[in-house]
Amino acid sequence: MKVFSLIHYGLIEEYNDKFVSLVRRMLYLEKLTLYLRIACPSVYIDPIYLINEFSMNMSRLHSFNFYLSTENNRNDLVRYLSNNNFKQNYTNTVYQEVSNIISFSACTAAHHVFTLPFEFVKLLSIGNIFPNIVFKNVIELCVRDMVPFEHEFFLRVAQAFPRLQRFYISDLSSESHNSKKSTDIVQPHQIVEYPHLTFLDITRVGINYVQQLLDETKTHLPSLTELHVRYEDLRVVTEDFTRELTRRNCAKVTRLKTWREIVGSKDFYIYFPLL
């Protein structure tokens, strides 16, 4: 076998070395592609060590594209980063340019390591900070962070992920669900454009995010057809489904998930004419 690809978008919660053993038996491999997400909260797993293990002693390997993410105990990752140099830990010379992203939550942290250009269609569980590159193939993005996402973050997402179709947002900060709806005063900032976005999940964020993403003076979603949002947040932001500034981003929605059973008013069905 000369070409092998292993892509698994789900989270592997019980990792063992069978993956490494399988790949290292392919002695004639010339091209290898890997996409793996591994949860290991009890024992720290260094993604760079795993990458080197996968490609060790493969003399014929000339192309190795990968994305490897490990979710670890937050304190373990902090200790690792303080004692290691990211770039010096690579031993295999077949790598293309390599980058990484690190994101934190209350108890865990995710370490993403990947080759450039990024070839895969999904990027999951990143935070506020990511490299200044264009992920031209990514169509599904999941962001989560303990630091609130500001307008500039959503603008950077639009620029870095030009083909984005599915967007999941989780604000893990303590203020998220206690924040109040902002005013309708238009701020002097650029409107965020997501021209290809068809799916948006904002159920795990505060009401300010619903305002940010549905208000057309802040964000334009011309292709949105599926929206997941808490009903009370939606009702408040749309002013009981009468507010003009949020009407356009809702007009093409054909599937609305509010996590509770509702009986829509006349204004509700006028607001969402395709439901």
Secondary structure, 3 states (H helix, E strand, C coil): CCEEEEEEEEEECCCCCHHHHHHHCCCCCCEEEEEEEEEECCCCCCHHHHHHHHHCCCCCCCEEEEEEEEEEEHHHHHHHHHHCCCHHHCCCCCECEEEEEEEECCCEEEEEEEEECCCCCEEEEECCCCCCCCCCCCCEEEEEECCCCCHHHHHHHHHHCCCCCEEEEEECCCCHHHCCCCCCCCCCCCCEECCCCCEEEEEECCHHHHHHHHCCCCEECCCCCEEECCHHHHHHHCCCCCCHHHCHHHCCCCEEECCCCCCCCHHHHHHCCCC
